[in-house]
Amino acid sequence: MACIELLLPYRELSVDRVSRWPTNWGIVVLDAVLVRLIFPIGGVGLAYWAQSQGFGVLNWVGWHGWSAAVLAFLILDLAVWFQHWAAHKVPLLWRLHQVHHADGDMDVTTALRFHPFEILLSFVWKALVIVLLGAPVEAVLVFEIVLNGAAMFNHANASLPKGLDRVLRWGIVTPDMHRVHHSAEPCETDSNYGFNLSIWDRIFNTYTQQPAKGHLGMTVGLSKDMAVGARKFHWSLALPFRPLEMRRRRKSSDGK
């Protein structure tokens, strides 16, 4: 996806990659190290433990095979959608999640730009779902691969042919669909929460088809000032501990 962005970029970036990528990749490395140190067993390891102990709903009811794997995949995808929705609705979670949205441009590195505390909470949430569900090991492995691949795909600074995009987004989240979610317009940011399957946004009425100003005219990020700060590693890590000005503005715009 990075190569496609480089050769066939869809939107002109506001700043060059050298100004953004060191911070974004620095956050990615920090996240990976912390998760591996604190949760060395990983999601697949937890699934194996639950299976070996006969723990979890699917194991209790004796549901195995492809049907159990598909159901587990769908439930895990819904769990991630719900987590993302909650990250926008719960002020404490938004403090962390705004690090992802503060990026003033959107490309493949934005897909992995999450505050370490959010990554750790995300793992705890997925771990609970995996263990309580008794998700099959194979389903968890495939889900983790698909989730990460899909996130990099739909955050990429690329665009599919409109006809193909229109067909694909009935099943999966495309770059154009997810770009709406990174709009500076609050009503657009509060939509299109999906990372992989697009069905959840349609079911829960959080789907926005296109940005009001178009994909080339829309503003990505939260504000110009935050976009400048987001290029700095220490600023990004400290962002959750700053005043929630953006959240207050979003609430007032909704009349809440």
C-alpha positions in Angstrom: 0.0 0.0 0.0 2.9 2.4 0.7 4.2 1.7 -2.8 0.8 2.4 -4.3 0.6 5.7 -2.4 4.0 6.7 -3.6 3.4 5.8 -7.3 -0.3 6.7 -7.5 -1.3 9.1 -4.6 -4.9 10.1 -4.5 -4.7 13.2 -2.4 -1.8 15.7 -2.3 -0.2 15.4 1.2 -0.1 18.7 3.2 3.5 17.9 4.3 6.1 15.4 3.1 6.5 12.0 4.5 9.8 12.9 6.2 7.9 15.3 8.5 5.3 12.7 9.5 6.6 9.1 9.2 9.3 9.2 11.9 6.7 10.0 14.5 4.1 7.6 13.1 6.5 4.7 12.8 8.0 5.6 16.2 4.6 5.2 17.8 4.1 1.8 15.9 7.4 0.5 17.3 6.6 1.6 20.8 3.1 0.0 20.6 4.5 -3.3 19.4 7.2 -3.5 22.1 4.8 -2.6 24.9 2.2 -5.2 23.8 4.8 -7.9 23.5 6.3 -7.1 26.9 3.0 -6.8 28.8 0.9 -9.5 26.9 3.5 -11.9 25.5 0.9 -14.7 24.9 -1.0 -12.7 22.3 -4.6 -13.2 21.0 -3.8 -16.5 19.3 -2.2 -17.8 22.4 -5.3 -16.9 24.5 -7.5 -18.7 22.0 -5.3 -21.8 22.3 -5.5 -21.6 26.1 -9.3 -21.3 26.0 -9.6 -24.2 23.6 -7.3 -26.4 25.7 -9.2 -25.6 28.8 -12.6 -26.0 27.2 -13.4 -22.4 28.2 -15.8 -20.0 26.4 -19.3 -20.2 25.0 -18.4 -22.0 21.8 -16.5 -24.7 23.7 -19.3 -25.0 26.3 -21.9 -25.7 23.6 -19.6 -27.9 21.6 -19.7 -25.8 18.5 -16.6 -26.3 16.4 -15.5 -26.3 12.8 -16.1 -23.8 10.0 -19.4 -22.5 11.4 -17.8 -21.6 14.7 -14.8 -20.0 13.0 -17.0 -17.8 10.8 -19.2 -16.8 13.8 -16.2 -16.0 15.9 -14.7 -13.9 13.1 -18.0 -11.9 12.7 -18.3 -11.4 16.5 -14.6 -10.2 16.7 -15.2 -7.8 13.9 -18.3 -6.4 15.6 -16.4 -6.1 18.9 -13.7 -4.0 17.1 -16.5 -1.8 15.6 -18.1 -1.3 19.0 -14.7 -0.5 20.5 -14.1 2.1 17.8 -17.6 3.6 18.3 -17.0 3.8 22.1 -13.7 5.5 21.5 -15.6 8.4 19.9 -18.4 8.5 22.4 -16.7 8.1 25.8 -14.6 11.2 26.6 -11.9 9.2 28.4 -11.4 6.9 25.5 -11.6 9.8 23.0 -8.6 11.4 24.8 -6.6 8.4 23.6 -8.2 7.9 20.3 -7.7 11.5 19.1 -4.0 10.7 18.7 -5.1 8.6 15.7 -7.3 11.4 14.3 -4.8 14.2 14.9 -2.7 13.2 11.9 -3.2 16.0 9.3 -2.8 13.6 6.4 -4.1 10.1 5.9 -1.9 7.3 4.6 -0.8 3.8 5.4 1.0 4.9 8.6 -2.1 6.5 10.0 -3.6 3.0 10.2 -1.1 2.1 12.9 -0.8 5.4 14.7 -2.5 4.7 18.0 -1.5 5.9 21.5 0.1 3.0 23.5 -2.6 3.2 26.2 -5.3 2.7 23.5 -3.4 -0.2 22.0 -3.2 -1.9 25.5 -6.9 -1.3 26.2 -7.7 -2.6 22.8 -5.8 -5.8 23.5 -7.6 -6.3 26.8 -10.9 -5.8 25.1 -10.1 -8.3 22.3 -8.7 -10.8 24.8 -11.9 -10.7 26.8 -14.0 -11.4 23.7 -11.7 -14.2 22.5 -11.6 -16.0 25.9 -15.3 -15.5 26.8 -16.3 -16.6 23.3 -13.9 -19.5 23.1 -12.9 -18.4 19.6 -11.2 -21.0 17.5 -7.4 -20.5 17.2 -7.6 -20.4 13.4 -10.4 -17.8 13.5 -8.3 -15.5 15.7 -5.2 -15.9 13.5 -7.1 -15.0 10.4 -9.0 -12.2 12.0 -5.7 -10.5 13.3 -4.2 -10.8 9.8 -7.3 -9.5 8.0 -7.8 -6.7 10.6 -4.3 -5.3 10.2 -4.2 -5.7 6.4 -7.7 -4.1 6.1 -6.7 -1.1 8.3 -3.6 -0.4 6.1 -5.7 -0.8 2.9 -8.5 1.5 3.9 -6.2 4.2 5.4 -4.1 4.3 2.3 -3.8 7.5 0.2 -5.3 5.6 -2.7 -8.6 5.3 -4.5 -10.3 2.5 -6.3 -12.3 3.0 -9.5 -15.7 4.3 -8.5 -17.6 1.3 -9.9 -15.4 -1.1 -8.0 -15.5 1.0 -4.8 -19.3 1.0 -5.0 -19.5 -2.8 -5.2 -16.7 -3.6 -2.6 -18.1 -1.3 0.1 -21.2 -3.4 0.4 -18.8 -6.0 1.9 -15.6 -4.3 3.1 -14.4 -0.8 4.1 -12.7 0.9 1.2 -10.2 3.8 1.3 -12.9 6.2 0.2 -15.4 5.0 2.8 -13.0 5.2 5.7 -11.5 8.6 4.6 -14.9 10.1 5.4 -14.3 9.1 9.0 -11.1 11.1 9.1 -12.8 14.3 8.0 -12.5 17.4 10.1 -16.3 17.7 10.0 -17.7 16.3 13.3 -20.7 14.7 11.7 -18.5 12.9 9.3 -15.9 11.9 11.9 -18.8 10.3 13.8 -19.6 7.9 11.1 -18.0 4.9 9.2 -16.5 3.3 12.2 -15.8 0.0 10.5 -12.2 -1.2 9.8 -13.0 -4.4 7.9 -16.6 -5.3 7.3 -18.8 -2.4 6.2 -22.1 -4.0 7.3 -22.1 -2.8 10.9 -22.3 0.9 9.9 -25.3 0.2 7.8 -27.0 -1.8 10.5 -26.4 0.8 13.2 -27.1 3.7 10.9 -23.6 5.3 11.1 -22.9 5.1 7.4 -22.0 8.2 5.4 -21.5 7.6 1.7 -19.3 10.6 0.7 -17.8 13.7 2.4 -19.8 16.9 1.8 -16.8 18.6 0.3 -15.6 15.6 -1.7 -12.6 13.5 -1.2 -10.2 16.0 -2.7 -11.8 19.0 -1.0 -12.3 17.7 2.5 -9.9 18.5 5.4 -8.3 15.4 7.0 -7.6 15.5 10.8 -9.0 17.5 13.7 -7.5 20.9 13.2 -4.4 22.6 11.5 -2.8 23.2 14.9 -3.2 19.6 16.0 -1.9 18.4 12.7 1.3 20.4 13.3 1.7 19.0 16.8 0.9 15.4 15.6 4.2 15.4 13.6 6.1 15.4 16.9 6.5 12.2 18.8 6.4 13.6 22.4 3.5 15.9 21.5 1.5 12.9 20.2 2.1 10.9 23.4 1.1 13.8 25.6 -2.0 14.7 23.6 -4.4 12.6 25.8 -3.4 14.7 28.8 -4.3 18.0 27.2 -7.7 19.7 27.6 -10.5 18.1 25.6 -11.2 21.1 23.5 -12.0 19.1 20.4 -14.5 16.9 22.2 -16.3 19.9 23.6 -16.6 21.4 20.2 -18.0 18.2 18.8 -20.6 18.0 21.5 -21.7 21.6 21.0 -22.0 21.0 17.2 -24.4 18.1 18.0 -26.4 20.3 20.3 -25.6 18.1 23.3 
